[in-house]
């Protein structure tokens, strides 16, 4: 199976940040309610490379999971997938 196909099937996104930069970024979660009263998850970031709030945020209808390893900043929408990826490191 192609690596990119595997990532797509498991809803995994990977961003490469030079010089182990992913280890220097942290994600913060805030929960809000939208106009329909449903919960939104708002994610912002701090660290280096310097994020650009409010442009560098995610607003999601369900939780997102962030994993950093060296220069890899990995995002998934599934806790089981997140735990499986973490176990590889």
Order of alpha helices (4+ residues) and beta strands (2+ residues): alpha-beta-beta-beta-beta-beta-beta-alpha
